[in-house]
Amino acid sequence: MIIGVPKEIKTNENRVALTPAGALEFTKRGHTVYVETTAGVGSGFEDQDYIEAGAKILRTADEVWAIAEMIMKVKEPIAEEYGRCRKDQLIFTYFHFASSQELTHAMIKSGAVCLAYETVETKDRQLPLLVPMSEVAGRMAIQEGAKYLEKPVKGRGVLLGGVPGVEPGKVLVLGGGVVGTQAAKMAAGLGAQVTLLDVSLARLRYLSDIMPANVTTLFSSEYNIRRLVQTHDLIVGAVLIPGAMAPKLITRDMLKLMRPGTVVVDVAVDQGGCFETTKPTTHDHPTYIIEDVVHYCVANMPGAVPFTSTVALTNATLPYALQLANKGWERACLENQELFLGLNVVKGKVVYKGVADAFGLPFNRLEDIS
């Protein structure tokens, strides 16, 4: 198979979809890998590193998209790339379709086969290709939240860990999945008082067992959220419904209950966000303020630490990408239910129910698509 790795062009997106080590795994199995020049530089990988791994370097994105049977990316195609997607081409990346009607219709129009990292799912309901970036984003949520709590950037002026004689800051984490768990661990490690909410009692029992003493677990309800936002300095939105829009757990009227300078970090922004006032931001302009509450809603948080993120992502995606290359997408998806669940849009038809429901589009079974 011919694999293409274009350079990411979303604002401040420094990750790349494949490391030189990953390229070597393809080439030694007889596949051809084309990488756009300088695609890996932001993550610390030079063109020569890919050449030594057996890949070929192309000058432009157009050349990569035109020759590749499978495109590997990090972020979803943006408007500039829509025209490069072609019929029957396999695109393997994060799509987060449910948060963008424009993207969904563009990919339907393209006729491409869109296999989304974020909906590849194991039998035990784990999301193996989302986990590494969720781990990064969860940890970064605290790192960034702590920074924006500083007074010069309009935060409350609170040091999360406190100092002897001064109480530590308070962190509220909504969601006890991978993002929420990592965020709680980081906040607790800094010495903050952490409250972690989830709707699963089984998950809360598990988290209660593994978390340090400065983490309190509570059942997630509107009543509890309204009460807790009044006293917490940093609030992290970490709720995910695979392939569907995130629920709005923090409503606009709740902002009035928060103290001026409270920071909210919405890690669910790729799926529409779990705060009603969420709108995607960038690393260039990461925050905005509503009702004196600082909102941090960067849609590609792991892009700020591209070396770590790129290596972690390739570690997770490579085994699946090799199956797709070795067998072709149809056979690979039929033989591996995890990959099958990653299919979102195929040859102009929506085959993932969460995406169809998000925009009132027809849902199609894969077997009905010729």
Sequence and secondary structure as in RCSB ss.txt:
>XXXX:A:sequence
MIIGVPKEIKTNENRVALTPAGALEFTKRGHTVYVETTAGVGSGFEDQDYIEAGAKILRTADEVWAIAEMIMKVK
EPIAEEYGRCRKDQLIFTYFHFASSQELTHAMIKSGAVCLAYETVETKDRQLPLLVPMSEVAGRMAIQEGAKYLE
KPVKGRGVLLGGVPGVEPGKVLVLGGGVVGTQAAKMAAGLGAQVTLLDVSLARLRYLSDIMPANVTTLFSSEYNI
RRLVQTHDLIVGAVLIPGAMAPKLITRDMLKLMRPGTVVVDVAVDQGGCFETTKPTTHDHPTYIIEDVVHYCVAN
MPGAVPFTSTVALTNATLPYALQLANKGWERACLENQELFLGLNVVKGKVVYKGVADAFGLPFNRLEDIS
>XXXX:A:secstr
 EEEE    STT    S  HHHHHHHHTTT EEEEETTTTGGGT  HHHHHHTT EEES HHHHHHH SEEE SS
   HHHHTT  TT EEEE   GGG HHHHHHHHHHT EEEEGGG   TTS  TTTHHHHHHHHHHHHHHHHHHTS
GGGTS    TT BTTB   EEEEE  SHHHHHHHHHHHHHT EEEEEES HHHHHHHHHHS TTEEEEE  HHHH
HHHTTT SEEEE    TTS     B GGGGGGS TT EEEEGGGGGT SBTT   B SSS EEEETTEEEE BTT
GGGGSHHHHHHHHHHHHHHHHHHHHHH HHHHHHH HHHHTTEEEETTEE  HHHHHHHT     GGG  
